[in-house]
């Protein structure tokens, strides 16, 4: 395998990413994460205001310091003032039921989804 055991695996995630101006589906993109955006497809802010923290809280655990820690696979973030949840797609292999729960949460609440940073993750951190 090129790159050895430490090589990153890039998955293709297919969710109905809608182009805002046309409402048409875009092609899937290579990514290793995606974002559930705190806005409905109608553009309304999703409530309650702490929804992202609550959603990530159900995936959290106590660390060795006896404090709650968010899962490295499900993180609350803020994008342009909008609360969001960043999901690492490796969760699908590790905990398929949790991954499906998150996908269904977004779908059931008609929340927007979009690709995460994908391969640019290392560049963003630098």
matplotlib code that plots the C-alpha trace (Angstrom):
import matplotlib.pyplot as plt

x = [0.0, 1.5, 2.4, 2.5, 0.4, 0.2, -1.3, -4.6, -7.6, -9.8, -13.4, -16.1, -19.1, -22.3, -25.0, -27.4, -25.3, -27.5, -26.1, -27.7, -28.3, -29.9, -31.0, -29.4, -27.3, -23.5, -21.2, -19.8, -16.4, -13.5, -13.5, -12.8, -15.3, -18.5, -20.5, -24.1, -24.9, -27.3, -29.6, -32.6, -32.9, -35.3, -32.4, -33.9, -31.6, -32.0, -33.1, -32.4, -29.3, -27.1, -28.1, -24.6, -23.2, -26.1, -25.5, -21.8, -22.4, -24.2, -21.0, -18.7, -17.0, -15.1, -11.4, -8.6, -8.8, -12.5, -13.8, -16.1, -14.4, -16.0, -15.3, -12.5, -15.0, -17.9, -17.0, -19.1, -17.8, -18.9, -18.7, -19.4, -21.5, -23.6, -23.4, -22.4, -21.2, -18.0, -18.2, -15.2, -16.5, -14.2, -17.0, -19.0, -16.5, -15.9, -19.5, -22.0, -25.0, -23.7, -22.9, -26.4, -27.9, -26.1, -27.0, -30.7, -30.6, -29.6, -32.1, -35.0, -34.5, -33.9, -30.5, -28.0, -24.9, -21.6, -18.2, -15.6, -12.0, -11.1, -7.5, -6.7, -7.0, -3.2, -2.7, -5.4, -3.7, -0.3]
y = [0.0, 3.4, 5.5, 2.6, 2.1, 5.8, 6.8, 8.6, 7.0, 9.4, 8.3, 9.6, 10.6, 11.1, 13.2, 15.5, 18.6, 21.2, 24.1, 27.2, 29.2, 26.4, 23.8, 21.1, 18.4, 18.7, 15.9, 14.0, 15.1, 13.3, 14.0, 12.5, 14.6, 16.4, 19.1, 19.2, 22.9, 24.5, 25.7, 24.1, 23.8, 26.8, 28.9, 29.0, 28.7, 25.3, 25.4, 25.0, 27.1, 24.5, 21.7, 21.1, 20.7, 18.4, 16.2, 16.0, 15.4, 12.1, 10.9, 12.1, 10.2, 10.8, 11.2, 10.0, 13.5, 12.7, 15.4, 15.0, 15.0, 15.2, 12.3, 13.0, 11.9, 14.3, 17.9, 21.0, 23.9, 27.4, 28.4, 32.0, 32.4, 29.3, 26.3, 23.1, 19.6, 18.3, 14.5, 12.4, 9.7, 7.1, 6.9, 4.9, 2.0, 2.3, 2.9, 2.4, 2.9, 6.2, 7.3, 6.4, 8.2, 11.4, 11.1, 10.5, 13.4, 15.7, 14.2, 14.2, 17.8, 18.9, 20.3, 21.4, 19.3, 20.1, 18.6, 19.3, 20.3, 17.0, 16.6, 20.2, 19.3, 19.1, 22.4, 24.2, 23.0, 24.5]
z = [0.0, -1.0, 2.0, 4.5, 7.5, 8.3, 5.0, 5.3, 3.8, 1.8, 1.6, -0.8, 1.2, -0.7, 1.0, -0.8, -0.9, -2.5, -4.4, -2.8, -5.9, -8.0, -5.5, -7.7, -6.3, -6.5, -7.2, -4.2, -3.1, -1.6, 2.1, 5.5, 7.3, 6.9, 8.7, 9.9, 9.7, 12.2, 9.5, 7.9, 4.1, 4.4, 5.9, 9.5, 12.5, 14.1, 17.8, 20.6, 20.5, 22.2, 19.9, 18.7, 22.2, 23.1, 20.0, 20.6, 24.3, 23.6, 21.9, 24.7, 27.5, 30.7, 30.2, 32.5, 34.2, 35.2, 32.8, 29.9, 26.6, 23.2, 20.8, 18.4, 15.7, 16.6, 17.5, 17.9, 15.8, 14.8, 11.1, 10.4, 13.5, 12.8, 15.2, 13.5, 14.2, 12.5, 11.9, 10.9, 8.5, 10.1, 12.7, 10.1, 10.4, 14.2, 15.3, 12.4, 14.7, 16.0, 12.4, 11.2, 14.1, 13.2, 9.5, 10.4, 12.9, 10.1, 7.6, 10.1, 11.1, 7.5, 8.4, 5.7, 5.4, 3.6, 3.1, 5.8, 5.1, 3.5, 2.4, 3.4, 7.1, 7.6, 5.8, 7.9, 11.1, 10.0]

ax = plt.figure().add_subplot(projection="3d")
ax.plot(x, y, z, "-o")
ax.set_aspect("equal")
plt.show()
